[in-house]
């Protein structure tokens, strides 16, 4: 059951911040949020789904950009999610 849960959540965690930002904005549109409520929702959504700081640091240290950076951040976030799930269970 934990594996199924991880399989459902890992793709969300694996999205890069910019890729998920569009999804957060789309979700805000679907909820018909406007003004401060929309801004607050989008900021919280992006913050909750941002790659771990260690992944950002690793990408910066390797001087990755573009598709290589996105791929690295996705894999790193997925690995971090898997490690956290393994630690809990």
C-alpha contacts under 8 A as a table, 3 or more apart, distances in Angstrom:
res1	aa1	res2	aa2	distance
1	X	4	X	5.10
1	X	5	X	6.28
2	X	5	X	4.98
2	X	6	X	6.14
2	X	85	X	7.69
2	X	89	X	7.74
3	X	6	X	5.01
3	X	7	X	6.10
4	X	7	X	5.02
4	X	8	X	6.31
5	X	8	X	5.20
5	X	9	X	6.29
6	X	9	X	5.14
6	X	10	X	5.59
6	X	81	X	7.70
6	X	82	X	7.12
6	X	85	X	7.15
7	X	10	X	5.47
7	X	11	X	7.28
8	X	11	X	6.72
8	X	12	X	7.86
9	X	12	X	5.44
9	X	13	X	6.44
10	X	13	X	5.08
10	X	14	X	5.92
10	X	78	X	5.67
10	X	81	X	6.55
10	X	82	X	7.77
11	X	14	X	4.95
11	X	15	X	6.53
11	X	78	X	7.47
12	X	15	X	5.68
12	X	49	X	7.17
13	X	49	X	5.87
13	X	50	X	7.50
13	X	51	X	7.12
13	X	74	X	7.64
13	X	77	X	6.08
13	X	78	X	6.43
13	X	81	X	7.27
14	X	51	X	7.38
14	X	73	X	7.18
14	X	74	X	4.20
14	X	75	X	6.63
14	X	76	X	7.74
14	X	77	X	5.17
14	X	78	X	5.24
15	X	19	X	6.17
15	X	20	X	5.88
15	X	49	X	7.67
15	X	50	X	7.91
15	X	51	X	7.74
15	X	73	X	7.84
15	X	74	X	5.68
16	X	19	X	5.29
16	X	20	X	6.08
16	X	50	X	6.66
16	X	51	X	6.40
16	X	70	X	6.18
16	X	73	X	6.33
16	X	74	X	6.18
17	X	20	X	5.23
17	X	21	X	5.93
17	X	46	X	6.54
17	X	49	X	6.97
17	X	50	X	5.04
17	X	51	X	6.69
18	X	21	X	4.95
18	X	22	X	6.88
19	X	22	X	5.84
19	X	23	X	7.04
20	X	23	X	4.89
20	X	24	X	6.10
20	X	46	X	6.85
20	X	49	X	7.35
21	X	24	X	5.01
21	X	25	X	6.22
21	X	42	X	7.48
21	X	45	X	7.94
21	X	46	X	5.87
22	X	25	X	5.13
22	X	26	X	6.10
23	X	26	X	4.89
23	X	27	X	6.07
24	X	27	X	5.08
24	X	28	X	6.22
24	X	41	X	7.94
24	X	42	X	5.46
24	X	45	X	5.97
24	X	46	X	6.72
25	X	28	X	5.01
25	X	29	X	6.25
25	X	42	X	6.00
26	X	29	X	5.01
26	X	30	X	6.23
27	X	30	X	4.98
27	X	31	X	6.22
28	X	31	X	5.06
28	X	32	X	6.14
28	X	33	X	5.48
28	X	38	X	6.03
28	X	41	X	6.93
28	X	42	X	6.81
29	X	32	X	4.82
29	X	33	X	6.11
30	X	33	X	7.82
33	X	37	X	6.05
33	X	38	X	4.79
34	X	37	X	5.92
34	X	38	X	4.84
34	X	39	X	7.66
35	X	38	X	5.45
35	X	39	X	6.36
36	X	39	X	5.03
36	X	40	X	5.98
37	X	40	X	5.19
37	X	41	X	6.05
38	X	41	X	5.09
38	X	42	X	6.09
39	X	42	X	5.29
39	X	43	X	6.12
40	X	43	X	5.25
40	X	44	X	6.15
41	X	44	X	5.31
41	X	45	X	6.03
42	X	45	X	5.04
42	X	46	X	6.07
43	X	46	X	5.21
43	X	47	X	6.05
44	X	47	X	5.03
44	X	48	X	5.98
45	X	48	X	5.22
45	X	49	X	6.26
46	X	49	X	5.25
46	X	50	X	5.84
47	X	50	X	5.36
51	X	55	X	6.35
51	X	56	X	6.86
51	X	73	X	6.53
51	X	74	X	7.71
51	X	77	X	5.69
52	X	55	X	5.35
52	X	56	X	6.67
52	X	77	X	6.47
52	X	80	X	7.87
53	X	56	X	5.03
53	X	57	X	6.12
54	X	57	X	5.06
54	X	58	X	6.08
55	X	58	X	5.03
55	X	59	X	6.18
55	X	72	X	7.90
55	X	73	X	5.92
55	X	76	X	5.82
55	X	77	X	6.89
56	X	59	X	5.16
56	X	60	X	6.15
56	X	73	X	7.00
57	X	60	X	5.03
57	X	61	X	6.01
58	X	61	X	5.07
58	X	62	X	6.21
59	X	62	X	5.18
59	X	63	X	6.08
59	X	64	X	5.46
59	X	69	X	6.17
59	X	72	X	6.89
59	X	73	X	7.14
60	X	63	X	4.82
60	X	64	X	6.32
61	X	64	X	7.89
64	X	68	X	6.02
64	X	69	X	4.83
65	X	68	X	5.90
65	X	69	X	4.78
65	X	70	X	7.65
66	X	69	X	5.40
66	X	70	X	6.36
67	X	70	X	5.04
67	X	71	X	5.99
68	X	71	X	5.15
68	X	72	X	6.05
69	X	72	X	5.05
69	X	73	X	6.08
70	X	73	X	5.17
70	X	74	X	6.15
71	X	74	X	5.19
71	X	75	X	6.18
72	X	75	X	5.26
72	X	76	X	5.94
73	X	76	X	5.07
73	X	77	X	5.94
74	X	77	X	5.23
74	X	78	X	6.11
75	X	78	X	5.10
75	X	79	X	6.05
76	X	79	X	5.06
76	X	80	X	6.10
77	X	80	X	5.00
77	X	81	X	6.12
78	X	81	X	5.05
78	X	82	X	6.14
79	X	82	X	5.07
79	X	83	X	6.10
80	X	83	X	5.07
80	X	84	X	6.13
81	X	84	X	5.08
81	X	85	X	6.13
82	X	85	X	5.08
82	X	86	X	6.09
83	X	86	X	5.08
83	X	87	X	6.07
84	X	87	X	5.04
84	X	88	X	6.31
85	X	88	X	5.19
85	X	89	X	6.24
86	X	89	X	5.23
